[in-house]
Structures are given as C-alpha cells and as structure tokens.
Amino acid sequence: MKTKNKNSDFLSLKESRAIQRSNLAAMKKYEKAKRKKVSPEYFTTQLKDENNILEVENLHTYFFTDSGVSKAVNGVSFSVPKNSIVGLVGESGCGKSVTSLSIMQLVQAPQGQVTDGEIRFATRDFVLDGKGKRIPIYVKDEEGNTVTTDKLNKKGKPVLGKDGNPVQVPLQARSEDGIPLYEMQEVTYDIAKMPTDDMYRIRGKDISMIFQEPMTSLNPVFTVGYQIEEVVYLINPLATKKEAHEKAIEMLSRVGIPMPETIVNYYPHQLSGGMRQRVMIAIALVGNPKLIIADEPTTALDVTIQSQILHLIKEVQQQCHASVMLITHDLGVVAETCDYVVVMYAGKIVEKGTVFEIFDNPLHPYTKGIQKAKPTFETGIDAELYSIPGVVPNPINIPNECLFKDRCGERCACCEGEYPEEIQISPTHSVFCHKYKK
Ligand code: SF4
C-alpha cells in the first residue's frame, strides 16, 4: 500500500484506514494458508545442491504495520553447506534476525509474514501411513518374528485380558537414548510452505536456535533442568521423569557446566551470563540438530566468556556434524568462527563469499565500510573511529535501486537505475554492486 505523498511522515485518516484494510486482508490470507491441511507432497521439494543442508532463495518477509508494509527481508538468497559455519553479518535492522526467525517459522505473526521465496531444508522425518500416523519399528528375534511384551497401563502395570493373562503387544525398538524408533526417511522440506503443525516435527529437533539474550530467553520461574527436560519430552514423549532428568544432567556436563547434578536444580538468576548461555546451548543440542541458528550468542557476554562460548559452539558443531548459522554484527566473531560470510544491508544481501574472500578481498563499499569501522592495533588511542556516514533507508516504501547509494563513497554515474544484479566474482564469491558490471 503506497501513500500519496512519499516524502511525508504523516498519513491522512483515509490513508491510514486504507493501510489497515489492506493489511488485514493480507494477514488473513497468509494465516489461513499456514493452518490449511495439506499433504506432505505440497511442501516437499529438492535441494539444488546435495552438499547443502539449507538453501534460502528469494526470501521475502514483510511486516504489515500501521504505517505501511515494512520489507524487513527483501529477496534474500544464500545457502548453508553441510558441516559448516555461515556468518550472517550486518548492522542492526538489516534483516539478519528476521531471516533466522523466518527459517524457524517464529516471525511475530500475524503482522510478520513470509510472503514469497523458498527455504529448502534437508532433514530426516517420519514415514507416515495412510492415516498420517508414524510407523513403529518392532524388535525381531533371530528367526525374524516380532518380539512381544506385556501391554502396560498408565501406571506402568500390565493390562490383563479376559483370560487373566497379560495382553501382549509388539515390542517397539528403542535408540541408545531410549527414544522409541519409527521408520524414517531423508527428505527436503520447503519451510516457507510448511503448515505450522508440520513444523513442530522439525523445530527444536532438526533445527534449533540459540537466542540472543539468555536472561530473557530462559524462563525465570523454572529451574534450568526443567527447561531442558521440556525439550527432552518434545523429542521423546515416552521418556520417564528419571530419563529426562538424567538427560538434562548429561547435556549440562556436555556444555562444560561444573557440578551438573547441582546446577540442574538452579534457577536462571542463580547463574552467571556465561553459564546461562551454556544452558541455552544445551537446550539447542538436546535433539542432535542438523542446523543450529545462533542469533548473536555472545552479545550480552564479556570478552573472555565470548571466546569460551564461540569455542564451545565450534566444538559442538564438529562433534554433532551439524551446520551453524551465526548471526552477528561483530566481524571479529566472524573471522574467528565462520567458513562462509553473507553480508546484509537493508533487507538484502550485498556480498557473500568464503571468510577469506570477504576479509582479504572485500568488494562492496558497505563491506569495506564495516571492516574499516572496526578498531585494530594500528588505530591510535586518540584516533576517531571510522563510521559510515548517513542512515539505513526506511524499510517502508523501499525503492528498487541500490539502497546504499546515499551513503556510498564510490558512487558513480553507473549506479543509477534498478537494484544491481548478483555479480559472480568466483564460484563462492559474489557481490551486488553496479561497479563490478562488465
Ligand atoms: S552500486 Fe554504486 S552506489 Fe551502490 S554500492 Fe555499488 S558503487 Fe556504491
């Protein structure tokens, strides 16, 4: 919805009502689509490159606000290769967190909606029978016959048949962790099309997230153990209280928390910032996820703890053979941790490449600007730190042209016109800037 006067910050009552009407219609449409019962074929897709775990293509996430449509993520495409760490960098408000929330289907609805694009995620999911139920794997004896066991009631006591003998049921196979086994399949889903109910099956298990601020992300009225156990039950609904508690202790010790048997009964306020962030990592790791999204995991921590947490994230990524999407505005964190870097500005990607390409040969003036703005050992104590002049454009009524134009020191006549196309510099390095057009 466009207002008559583009340069005005004020809306007439008529314009405001028209925006509200159009927002309401759009939000209803997207919310209805999310609740629609569809067959899995509708959101099953194929990866373009089998070496990736996640492929985001032309993602658009908009917020329908009372002032107009805010295009927080406006046509973003990138991929996360298997067993790698990809850093998403850019200043506050550039769309990094909204991109990650879109992947998790956690964008604040109904105002925030993924309006276009694909989020292809390779995962393992249950094979469903004709009635949409999971198919259990039963234990077989040496002759290939299904092993049976006593049927138990809710109190754990055998159910007796009419003849007074215990009722026999097939014995379901369990993993080493005690999780009941079902037939599984390798499958790729388009998360942008996936209904909310289906997303519950992969969120927290195959994709998990480490949030920005552990103090606000952890629930202050429950012990950390209880909060880990909640995720254990999500992954294994048949886990007993004892099994869930033991798993919580195991997870705490895995992320390096001393005396996990004691700490498991602590409330978040009894822990330091670094320990709380370790608890968040423990929660994210319970399901052995294939993709971990870490949204500025070190923002609220002091420098020494930051380094420990980054080290831990790298370590668990290697142990779990998972991929990590690291969202940060700190280039030092990226240089230390990531294999690939995606630079975002005003809801779009401006440059992407390997960490060496981005640091050794930055091409986009914005990438060069954020690197220049970082203090180094050469920066004198009295020297003023460089900052990119100007401000980020308003995401409402965003024009189709280079969005960095007004702040760019390298602007030339070739910069006029539509938003620059992606220019491939090497198989892994690309930039969105008219200057590199041949
Ligand atoms: S297209 Fe032109 S104005 Fe935009 S970033 Fe490149 S050089 Fe600067």
Boltz pocket constraint, residues with backbone or C-beta under 6 A from the ligand:
constraints:
  - pocket:
      binder: B
      contacts: [[A, 364], [A, 365], [A, 366], [A, 402], [A, 403], [A, 404], [A, 405], [A, 408], [A, 409], [A, 410], [A, 411], [A, 412], [A, 414], [A, 415], [A, 420], [A, 432], [A, 433], [A, 434], [A, 435]]
      max_distance: 6.0
